[in-house]
Amino acid sequence: MALGAARCVLVGDPQQLPATVISKAAGTLLYSRSLFERFQQAGCPTILFSMQYRMHPQIREFPSKYFYQGRLTDSESVVKLPDEAYYRDALMAPYIFYDMSHGRESHRGGSSSYQNIHEAQFALRLYEHLQKFLKANGAKKVSVGIITPYKLQLKCLQQEIKDVMNTKEGEDTYINTVDDAFQGQERDVIIMSCVRVSNHGVGFVADIRRMNVALTQARRALWVCCLCTMCIKGLLG
């Protein structure tokens, strides 16, 4: 661009994760804005690719309404997919929030991050429930992602699920944080552990773009472990 390019096309999504800026002063001065965002805010024309090819319609509905002005539509290939066998179980519908108000967030070893052991244990039980259903019904294998906004919770999840990861089913299981490494990836089933349950907020999950990444990586089912009212409050402000 500095050398006088006649035309420049940027492809991206300003509703996804922003740049990581450690300095609060830099954040205040808007250095977390991408070049894409700056052009967009300056009035440069943008085109939304509104047809999505990944998510079950029930998963698409919420992100479309709150992040993309209700403009996302489902491709025919998504609409015509048959229901998954595990949808017959009420605990494993395409889109579910599990109320984890009995859980407790905590620190460990002076870390500034958070963990929620009850949520990690619940995520494991939910994962095992899915695998048992698939085996009992002769259903096809599914890829599973277990994600969380917090690195300490990631360690907690890895500890709880370490035995599972050494099994054949574990080969299709991905555990990580909601960050740049996960952005753009997808799995058949996503189990999300939000961790925070206090009245002081939901931390990273309150970042609308981080929430958008977390809620749009699942193809066939999205299961969110959280204190439901706090997550919705954090998301909608």
C-alpha positions as CSV (number, residue, x, y, z in Angstrom):
1,M,0.0,0.0,0.0
2,A,2.9,2.4,0.8
3,L,4.3,1.8,-2.7
4,G,1.1,3.1,-4.3
5,A,-1.0,0.0,-5.0
6,A,-3.9,0.8,-7.2
7,R,-6.3,-1.6,-5.4
8,C,-6.3,-3.3,-2.0
9,V,-8.8,-5.9,-0.8
10,L,-8.8,-6.9,2.9
11,V,-10.6,-10.1,4.0
12,G,-11.5,-10.5,7.7
13,D,-14.1,-10.1,10.4
14,P,-14.0,-7.1,12.8
15,Q,-16.5,-8.9,14.9
16,Q,-13.9,-11.6,15.7
17,L,-10.9,-11.3,18.1
18,P,-9.1,-8.0,18.3
19,A,-5.4,-7.5,18.5
20,T,-3.9,-8.3,22.0
21,V,-2.8,-5.1,23.6
22,I,-1.3,-5.3,27.0
23,S,-0.9,-1.6,27.7
24,K,-4.1,0.0,29.0
25,A,-2.9,3.3,27.7
26,A,-2.5,1.9,24.2
27,G,-5.9,0.4,24.4
28,T,-7.4,3.7,25.4
29,L,-5.7,5.3,22.4
30,L,-7.4,2.6,20.2
31,Y,-4.2,0.8,19.2
32,S,-6.2,-2.4,19.5
33,R,-8.1,-1.6,16.3
34,S,-7.1,-3.5,13.2
35,L,-6.4,-1.9,9.9
36,F,-9.7,-3.5,8.7
37,E,-11.6,-1.7,11.5
38,R,-9.9,1.6,10.8
39,F,-10.8,1.5,7.1
40,Q,-14.4,0.5,8.0
41,Q,-14.8,3.3,10.5
42,A,-13.4,5.7,7.9
43,G,-16.3,4.9,5.6
44,C,-14.6,2.5,3.2
45,P,-17.1,0.2,1.5
46,T,-17.5,-3.3,3.0
47,I,-19.3,-6.4,1.8
48,L,-20.7,-9.0,4.2
49,F,-20.5,-12.6,3.1
50,S,-23.8,-13.4,4.7
51,M,-24.3,-17.1,3.9
52,Q,-22.8,-19.4,6.4
53,Y,-21.8,-23.0,5.7
54,R,-20.8,-24.2,9.2
55,M,-23.4,-23.9,12.0
56,H,-26.7,-25.6,12.7
57,P,-29.4,-23.0,12.2
58,Q,-30.1,-22.9,16.0
59,I,-26.4,-22.1,16.7
60,R,-26.3,-19.5,13.9
61,E,-29.4,-17.6,15.2
62,F,-27.9,-15.9,18.2
63,P,-24.6,-14.7,16.7
64,S,-26.5,-13.5,13.6
65,K,-28.9,-11.4,15.7
66,Y,-26.3,-9.8,18.1
67,F,-23.1,-9.6,16.0
68,Y,-24.3,-9.4,12.4
69,Q,-27.6,-7.4,12.5
70,G,-29.6,-10.5,11.7
71,R,-28.1,-10.8,8.2
72,L,-26.6,-14.3,8.3
73,T,-28.4,-17.0,6.3
74,D,-27.9,-20.7,6.2
75,S,-26.6,-22.5,3.1
76,E,-28.7,-25.3,1.6
77,S,-26.0,-27.7,2.6
78,V,-26.5,-26.8,6.2
79,V,-30.3,-26.7,6.2
80,K,-30.6,-30.1,4.5
81,L,-28.3,-32.0,7.0
82,P,-30.2,-34.7,8.9
83,D,-30.5,-34.4,12.7
84,E,-27.8,-36.0,14.7
85,A,-28.7,-39.1,16.6
86,Y,-27.7,-37.6,19.9
87,Y,-30.3,-34.8,19.5
88,R,-32.8,-37.4,20.8
89,D,-31.3,-36.9,24.2
90,A,-32.7,-33.8,25.8
91,L,-29.2,-33.1,27.3
92,M,-27.6,-32.9,23.9
93,A,-29.7,-30.6,21.8
94,P,-28.0,-28.4,19.1
95,Y,-27.8,-25.4,21.4
96,I,-27.9,-25.6,25.2
97,F,-26.8,-23.4,28.2
98,Y,-26.2,-25.5,31.4
99,D,-26.7,-23.4,34.6
100,M,-23.6,-23.9,36.7
101,S,-24.5,-21.6,39.5
102,H,-23.4,-24.2,42.0
103,G,-19.8,-23.9,40.7
104,R,-17.1,-21.7,42.2
105,E,-14.4,-19.8,40.5
106,S,-11.0,-19.7,42.1
107,H,-7.3,-18.8,41.7
108,R,-4.4,-21.1,42.1
109,G,-0.7,-20.5,43.0
110,G,-1.0,-16.7,42.8
111,S,-2.2,-16.9,39.2
112,S,-4.3,-14.0,37.9
113,S,-6.3,-16.5,35.8
114,Y,-9.3,-18.4,37.0
115,Q,-10.5,-22.0,37.2
116,N,-13.8,-23.6,38.1
117,I,-13.4,-27.3,39.1
118,H,-17.1,-28.0,39.1
119,E,-17.4,-26.8,35.5
120,A,-14.4,-28.9,34.4
121,Q,-15.9,-32.0,36.0
122,F,-19.3,-31.3,34.4
123,A,-17.6,-30.9,31.0
124,L,-16.0,-34.3,31.4
125,R,-19.3,-35.9,32.4
126,L,-21.1,-34.3,29.5
127,Y,-18.3,-35.5,27.1
128,E,-18.6,-39.1,28.6
129,H,-22.4,-39.0,28.2
130,L,-22.0,-38.1,24.5
131,Q,-19.5,-40.9,23.9
132,K,-21.7,-43.5,25.7
133,F,-24.7,-42.5,23.7
134,L,-22.8,-42.8,20.4
135,K,-21.5,-46.3,21.3
136,A,-24.9,-47.5,22.5
137,N,-26.6,-46.3,19.4
138,G,-24.0,-47.2,16.9
139,A,-23.7,-43.6,15.8
140,K,-20.8,-42.2,13.8
141,K,-17.9,-40.6,15.7
142,V,-17.9,-36.8,16.2
143,S,-15.1,-34.3,16.7
144,V,-15.3,-32.5,20.0
145,G,-13.8,-29.2,21.1
146,I,-13.7,-28.2,24.8
147,I,-12.8,-24.5,25.1
148,T,-12.5,-21.9,27.9
149,P,-11.4,-18.3,28.1
150,Y,-9.0,-19.0,30.9
151,K,-5.6,-20.7,30.8
152,L,-5.9,-21.9,34.4
153,Q,-9.2,-23.6,33.5
154,L,-7.5,-25.1,30.5
155,K,-5.1,-26.8,32.8
156,C,-8.0,-27.9,35.0
157,L,-9.8,-29.4,32.0
158,Q,-6.7,-31.2,30.8
159,Q,-6.2,-32.7,34.2
160,E,-9.8,-33.9,34.4
161,I,-9.9,-35.3,30.9
162,K,-6.3,-36.6,30.6
163,D,-7.4,-40.3,30.7
164,V,-9.9,-39.7,28.0
165,M,-7.3,-38.1,25.7
166,N,-5.4,-41.4,25.6
167,T,-8.4,-43.3,24.2
168,K,-9.5,-43.8,20.6
169,E,-12.3,-41.3,21.1
170,G,-9.8,-38.8,22.4
171,E,-8.1,-38.6,19.0
172,D,-11.0,-36.4,17.8
173,T,-11.0,-34.2,20.9
174,Y,-9.5,-30.7,21.1
175,I,-9.0,-28.8,24.4
176,N,-7.8,-25.2,24.3
177,T,-8.5,-21.6,25.2
178,V,-10.7,-19.2,23.2
179,D,-7.8,-17.2,21.5
180,D,-6.1,-16.7,18.2
181,A,-5.1,-20.3,18.1
182,F,-8.7,-21.5,18.1
183,Q,-10.1,-18.7,15.9
184,G,-11.2,-20.1,12.5
185,Q,-11.2,-23.7,13.7
186,E,-14.4,-25.8,14.0
187,R,-15.6,-29.0,15.6
188,D,-18.9,-31.0,15.4
189,V,-19.5,-30.4,19.1
190,I,-18.2,-27.6,21.2
191,I,-18.4,-27.7,25.0
192,M,-17.6,-24.2,26.4
193,S,-16.6,-23.6,30.0
194,C,-17.2,-20.0,30.9
195,V,-15.7,-20.3,34.4
196,R,-16.8,-17.0,36.0
197,V,-19.9,-17.1,38.1
198,S,-19.5,-14.1,40.4
199,N,-21.6,-11.0,40.5
200,H,-18.5,-9.0,39.5
201,G,-18.8,-10.0,35.8
202,V,-17.7,-12.7,33.5
203,G,-14.3,-11.5,32.6
204,F,-13.0,-12.4,29.1
205,V,-16.4,-13.7,28.1
206,A,-17.8,-10.1,28.4
207,D,-15.7,-9.2,25.4
208,I,-18.3,-9.4,22.6
209,R,-15.8,-10.4,20.0
210,R,-14.3,-13.2,22.2
211,M,-17.8,-14.4,22.8
212,N,-18.5,-14.4,19.1
213,V,-15.5,-16.6,18.4
214,A,-16.5,-19.0,21.1
215,L,-20.1,-19.3,19.9
216,T,-19.4,-19.8,16.2
217,Q,-17.0,-22.7,16.1
218,A,-19.5,-25.6,16.5
219,R,-21.0,-27.3,13.4
220,R,-23.7,-29.5,15.0
221,A,-24.0,-28.7,18.7
222,L,-22.9,-26.0,21.1
223,W,-23.1,-26.7,24.8
224,V,-22.3,-23.8,27.2
225,C,-21.5,-24.3,30.9
226,C,-22.1,-21.1,32.7
227,L,-24.1,-19.1,35.2
228,C,-26.6,-18.3,32.5
229,T,-27.9,-15.0,33.7
230,M,-24.4,-13.6,34.2
231,C,-23.3,-14.7,30.7
232,I,-26.2,-13.0,29.1
233,K,-25.7,-9.9,31.2
234,G,-22.0,-9.9,30.2
235,L,-22.8,-10.3,26.6
236,L,-25.6,-7.8,26.2
237,G,-24.1,-5.2,28.6
